[in-house]
Each structure stands twice: as structure tokens, then as C-alpha cells.
Amino acid sequence: MVITYINPYNNMSRIFISHSSRDTESIDFFNKIFSTLKVSAIYEEYDQQEGRHISNQKIKDDIESSCALFVLLDEQIEDLKHTRDWIAWETGVAKGLNKKVFVFEKTKDTGKLGIVIPHLDHFIVYDPNNYNWRNYLKPIIQSFDNTSTVTTVALSSAAGAALAEDKWTGGLIGLGIGLFLANGNKDKTFGESVQCFKCRLTYFIHVSPGQLFRCPSCNQMYQQRF
């Protein structure tokens, strides 16, 4: 079953969402962001109980037609082997197609998850109940909007306004977890680049000040310093 979040704009960029259908909290959180932007969220769900089946090729085609892949991790996934296997396969497909992979983990699940994601570009530890995270993630998603040639300028202005008015976001930027704009949507980079000393994977992190977080590739624990 393919679920596309619909909003009033046509010919929008798409982001493939790798997730568990049981994680309604994350789905609702991200749908509220997507509903305000010219970017579509693509959800695919395999329902064994209803006998529905989605072919590997269909999923690969949808990932290929998307500009990025978002992985929404949740504590419930630990008990869903089938879902874990799908997520691992989808992230592998995305990296093979040179798509950016963003892995999202809730702050309340810190220390509770063991699922590893060996292929990723960004790791974001967020609180879906904190409105400031919606403000922080919105320009990241908006950066994939290819419907306007002035997206970069608009995004720069919006980000500047957010920093001026939002002390919470300003704190993130002050700690080096910032936003940098390069030439073109595909070259935009957010976050702070880190390399795990254990698995040597390099990726960008987005965490709140003092937040504990794990390396999603090997589960090594870290803490964001002031």
C-alpha cells in the first residue's frame, strides 16, 4: 500500500519515508510539516494480515524517484523483525542510488534502540512533542523543494529570521549544529559533521545541547558538548 501525503501543489519533489506503520506519533509529526511545504512524503506499508504485497522493484522505483530517504526509528521497531529488515534494505537501496539518508530517533528512545543503520548521511535526535523541532526540520525538508528557482534565497531568509527570533534554534546554531547553504538544493548541508571513533563512519548530527546519542551505525554512545 502506497500512501502519498497530498497537498495543493503539483509536480513536487518527493521524500521516501522508511517507517513502521505503528509509529503514528512520528507519522503525524512529519505530516504536519509536509502539509506546509511543496514536498511530498511517500509512505509504503506492507500489511501481512490483509495479504497486501509490494514488490521490491516498486519500492526501488519509488526510492529512485525520490530526492531523499527519511528513516523514522521508534522503540516498537525493536520487536518487528520484518520492519527492521525492510528498513535496512531500503537504506541500502537509497545509498546505492546516491540518495541522501536521514535517520530520525526520538529523544525518549535514547539508549533503548539497538537497530543499526550502516548507510546514512544525517542523524537527528528529536522530540516530536517540542514545536521547536518542527521549526528546525522544516527548512531541511524545504531544501528539497525544486519547484522554484528562488528556493535557496527564500530558505536563507527564513532561516535567518528563525535564528533571530528563536533562542532555542539559536542555541543549536551556537553549538555548531547549524545550517549551511551551498550552490543548489542537492548541495545543501545541515548539521555538524562527526566521525565515530569506533566504526569510523562520518555523518552529520543534529542534537540538542547536552543530549546523549548513539552512533546509529555501531551503537557507540556519545554526548553533545556545550
TIZA-831797 format. One record per residue (C-alpha): x, y, z. Coordinates in Angstrom, 1 decimal. Example, Ala and Ser with C-alpha at 12.3 -4.5 7.8 and 13.67 -1.06 7.14 Angstrom:
{x=12.3 y=-4.5 z=7.8}
{x=13.7 y=-1.1 z=7.1}
This chain:
{x=0.0 y=0.0 z=0.0}
{x=1.5 y=3.3 z=-1.1}
{x=0.4 y=6.4 z=0.8}
{x=1.3 y=9.8 z=-0.6}
{x=0.7 y=12.8 z=1.6}
{x=-1.2 y=15.2 z=-0.7}
{x=-1.1 y=19.0 z=-0.6}
{x=-2.2 y=21.6 z=-3.1}
{x=1.0 y=21.7 z=-5.2}
{x=1.7 y=19.7 z=-8.3}
{x=5.0 y=18.3 z=-9.6}
{x=6.5 y=18.3 z=-6.2}
{x=9.8 y=16.8 z=-5.0}
{x=9.3 y=13.6 z=-3.0}
{x=10.9 y=12.1 z=0.1}
{x=10.6 y=8.4 z=0.7}
{x=9.7 y=7.6 z=4.4}
{x=11.0 y=4.4 z=5.8}
{x=9.0 y=3.7 z=8.9}
{x=6.8 y=1.4 z=11.0}
{x=3.0 y=1.9 z=10.4}
{x=2.6 y=1.5 z=14.2}
{x=4.7 y=4.7 z=14.8}
{x=1.7 y=7.1 z=14.4}
{x=3.4 y=9.7 z=16.6}
{x=6.2 y=10.2 z=14.1}
{x=4.0 y=10.0 z=11.1}
{x=1.6 y=12.7 z=12.4}
{x=4.6 y=14.9 z=13.4}
{x=6.1 y=14.8 z=9.9}
{x=2.8 y=15.1 z=8.0}
{x=2.2 y=18.4 z=9.8}
{x=5.5 y=19.7 z=8.4}
{x=5.0 y=18.3 z=4.9}
{x=1.5 y=19.8 z=4.7}
{x=3.0 y=23.3 z=4.8}
{x=5.7 y=22.6 z=2.1}
{x=5.9 y=21.9 z=-1.6}
{x=7.5 y=18.5 z=-0.9}
{x=5.6 y=15.2 z=-0.8}
{x=6.1 y=12.4 z=1.7}
{x=5.9 y=8.8 z=0.3}
{x=4.9 y=6.1 z=2.7}
{x=4.8 y=2.4 z=1.7}
{x=3.4 y=-0.2 z=4.1}
{x=3.3 y=-3.9 z=3.9}
{x=0.3 y=-5.3 z=5.7}
{x=0.7 y=-9.1 z=6.2}
{x=-2.6 y=-9.5 z=7.9}
{x=-4.5 y=-8.2 z=4.9}
{x=-2.3 y=-10.1 z=2.4}
{x=-1.1 y=-7.0 z=0.6}
{x=2.3 y=-7.2 z=-1.1}
{x=4.6 y=-4.5 z=-2.5}
{x=7.3 y=-5.7 z=-4.8}
{x=10.9 y=-4.9 z=-4.2}
{x=11.0 y=-3.3 z=-7.7}
{x=8.1 y=-1.0 z=-6.8}
{x=9.8 y=0.2 z=-3.7}
{x=13.1 y=0.7 z=-5.5}
{x=11.4 y=2.7 z=-8.2}
{x=9.8 y=4.9 z=-5.6}
{x=13.1 y=5.5 z=-3.8}
{x=14.8 y=6.3 z=-7.1}
{x=12.1 y=8.9 z=-7.9}
{x=12.5 y=10.5 z=-4.5}
{x=15.2 y=13.1 z=-3.7}
{x=16.0 y=11.6 z=-0.2}
{x=15.1 y=8.9 z=2.3}
{x=13.9 y=9.6 z=5.8}
{x=14.2 y=6.7 z=8.3}
{x=11.9 y=7.1 z=11.3}
{x=13.1 y=4.9 z=14.1}
{x=10.9 y=4.0 z=17.1}
{x=11.1 y=1.7 z=20.1}
{x=8.4 y=-0.6 z=18.6}
{x=10.7 y=-1.4 z=15.7}
{x=12.9 y=-3.5 z=18.0}
{x=10.2 y=-6.1 z=18.1}
{x=9.3 y=-6.0 z=14.4}
{x=12.0 y=-8.1 z=12.6}
{x=10.2 y=-7.8 z=9.3}
{x=10.1 y=-4.0 z=9.5}
{x=13.8 y=-3.8 z=10.6}
{x=14.7 y=-5.9 z=7.5}
{x=12.7 y=-3.6 z=5.2}
{x=14.3 y=-0.5 z=6.7}
{x=17.8 y=-2.0 z=6.3}
{x=17.1 y=-2.9 z=2.7}
{x=15.5 y=0.5 z=1.8}
{x=18.5 y=2.4 z=3.2}
{x=20.9 y=0.2 z=1.2}
{x=18.9 y=0.8 z=-2.0}
{x=18.9 y=4.6 z=-1.3}
{x=22.7 y=4.8 z=-0.8}
{x=23.2 y=2.6 z=-3.9}
{x=21.2 y=5.3 z=-5.8}
{x=23.2 y=8.1 z=-4.2}
{x=20.2 y=9.4 z=-2.3}
{x=20.7 y=11.3 z=1.0}
{x=19.6 y=9.2 z=4.0}
{x=18.4 y=11.0 z=7.1}
{x=17.9 y=8.8 z=10.3}
{x=15.5 y=10.2 z=12.9}
{x=15.4 y=8.9 z=16.5}
{x=13.3 y=10.3 z=19.3}
{x=14.9 y=11.7 z=22.4}
{x=12.7 y=9.4 z=24.6}
{x=14.2 y=6.3 z=22.9}
{x=17.8 y=7.2 z=23.7}
{x=19.5 y=4.1 z=25.0}
{x=16.5 y=1.9 z=24.1}
{x=17.3 y=1.1 z=20.4}
{x=19.7 y=-1.4 z=19.1}
{x=18.8 y=-1.3 z=15.4}
{x=21.8 y=-0.3 z=13.3}
{x=21.8 y=1.8 z=10.1}
{x=25.1 y=1.3 z=8.3}
{x=24.3 y=3.7 z=5.5}
{x=23.3 y=7.3 z=6.4}
{x=24.3 y=10.9 z=5.9}
{x=22.4 y=12.6 z=8.8}
{x=21.4 y=11.5 z=12.3}
{x=18.7 y=13.6 z=14.1}
{x=17.7 y=13.0 z=17.7}
{x=14.4 y=15.0 z=18.1}
{x=11.4 y=15.4 z=20.3}
{x=8.1 y=15.2 z=18.3}
{x=6.3 y=17.0 z=21.2}
{x=8.6 y=20.0 z=21.0}
{x=7.4 y=22.5 z=18.5}
{x=10.9 y=24.0 z=18.1}
{x=12.0 y=20.8 z=16.4}
{x=9.3 y=21.3 z=13.8}
{x=10.7 y=24.7 z=13.1}
{x=14.2 y=23.3 z=12.9}
{x=13.3 y=20.4 z=10.5}
{x=11.1 y=22.5 z=8.2}
{x=13.9 y=24.2 z=6.3}
{x=15.7 y=20.9 z=6.0}
{x=12.7 y=19.4 z=4.2}
{x=12.1 y=22.6 z=2.3}
{x=15.6 y=22.5 z=0.9}
{x=14.5 y=19.6 z=-1.3}
{x=11.8 y=21.7 z=-3.0}
{x=12.7 y=22.0 z=-6.6}
{x=9.6 y=23.9 z=-7.8}
{x=11.1 y=27.3 z=-7.6}
{x=14.4 y=28.8 z=-8.7}
{x=14.4 y=31.1 z=-5.7}
{x=14.2 y=28.3 z=-3.1}
{x=17.7 y=28.9 z=-1.9}
{x=17.2 y=32.6 z=-1.3}
{x=13.9 y=32.1 z=0.4}
{x=15.3 y=29.4 z=2.6}
{x=18.3 y=31.6 z=3.6}
{x=15.9 y=34.4 z=4.6}
{x=13.6 y=32.1 z=6.5}
{x=16.5 y=30.5 z=8.4}
{x=17.9 y=33.9 z=9.3}
{x=14.5 y=35.0 z=10.6}
{x=14.2 y=31.9 z=12.7}
{x=17.6 y=32.4 z=14.2}
{x=16.8 y=35.9 z=15.1}
{x=13.5 y=35.1 z=16.8}
{x=14.1 y=31.6 z=18.2}
{x=16.6 y=31.4 z=21.0}
{x=16.3 y=27.6 z=21.1}
{x=17.3 y=27.3 z=17.4}
{x=19.9 y=29.9 z=18.0}
{x=21.4 y=27.7 z=20.7}
{x=21.7 y=24.8 z=18.3}
{x=23.5 y=27.0 z=15.8}
{x=25.8 y=28.4 z=18.5}
{x=26.8 y=24.9 z=19.3}
{x=27.8 y=24.2 z=15.7}
{x=24.7 y=22.3 z=14.8}
{x=24.0 y=24.7 z=12.1}
{x=22.7 y=25.3 z=8.6}
{x=25.0 y=25.9 z=5.7}
{x=23.8 y=26.7 z=2.2}
{x=25.9 y=25.8 z=-0.8}
{x=25.1 y=26.0 z=-4.5}
{x=21.9 y=24.2 z=-5.5}
{x=19.4 y=22.2 z=-3.4}
{x=21.4 y=18.9 z=-3.7}
{x=24.5 y=20.5 z=-2.1}
{x=22.8 y=22.0 z=0.9}
{x=24.3 y=20.6 z=4.1}
{x=22.8 y=20.8 z=7.6}
{x=24.2 y=19.7 z=10.9}
{x=27.6 y=19.2 z=12.4}
{x=30.0 y=16.7 z=10.7}
{x=31.3 y=14.0 z=13.1}
{x=33.2 y=10.7 z=12.7}
{x=32.6 y=7.8 z=15.0}
{x=35.9 y=6.7 z=16.5}
{x=34.6 y=3.1 z=16.7}
{x=33.1 y=2.4 z=13.3}
{x=34.8 y=5.4 z=11.5}
{x=31.6 y=6.4 z=9.8}
{x=31.3 y=10.1 z=9.0}
{x=27.9 y=11.8 z=9.1}
{x=26.1 y=14.9 z=10.3}
{x=24.4 y=15.1 z=13.7}
{x=21.5 y=17.2 z=14.8}
{x=21.0 y=17.0 z=18.6}
{x=20.1 y=19.4 z=21.4}
{x=22.7 y=20.7 z=23.9}
{x=23.9 y=18.1 z=26.3}
{x=21.9 y=15.3 z=24.6}
{x=23.1 y=11.8 z=24.8}
{x=23.1 y=10.0 z=21.5}
{x=24.4 y=6.8 z=19.9}
{x=26.1 y=6.2 z=16.6}
{x=23.3 y=4.7 z=14.5}
{x=25.9 y=2.5 z=12.7}
{x=27.5 y=0.8 z=15.7}
{x=25.6 y=1.9 z=18.8}
{x=28.6 y=3.7 z=20.4}
{x=27.3 y=6.3 z=22.9}
{x=28.2 y=10.0 z=22.8}
{x=27.1 y=13.3 z=24.4}
{x=26.8 y=16.6 z=22.6}
{x=29.1 y=19.1 z=24.4}
{x=28.5 y=22.8 z=25.0}
